[in-house]
């Protein structure tokens, strides 16, 4: 949880807050996407998190990617912005959010793949036709859109 959101929670408790997220779908040379098993709910999803005050969204995406996976984004491409009722989420601790998720794709990256043990229990690349069960609900919409876009690509 970001410092900004943690501060807001002191005032609003578990009530719904609008949360701007910055996320990254990493694709390797084989066309597989990197997913991480989240420690908080055991679901699979892409790297991402909340944008801090005055932080550029693309900087937040790169920061979250590095913090959670050890990967350094060399190039981020905007994929899409996902919001609305489908992005409403209740975390295991009871916190509710209405997510606005700015999702990037990263195909050019460096660094050493390593899971941040405080947030992630596993990191694995999956083919789009063989994604694991239990995708994190707020990530499902963008992953499905990405898989559809890749199927439709020339």
Secondary structure, 3 states (H helix, E strand, C coil): CCHHHHHHHHHHCCCCEEEEEEEEEEECCCCCEEEEEECCCCCEECEEEECCCCCCHHHHHHHHHHHHHCEEEEEEEEEEEECCHHHEEECCCCCEEEEEEEEEEEEEEEECCCCCCCCEEEEEEECHHHCCCCECHHHHHHHHHHHHHHHHCC
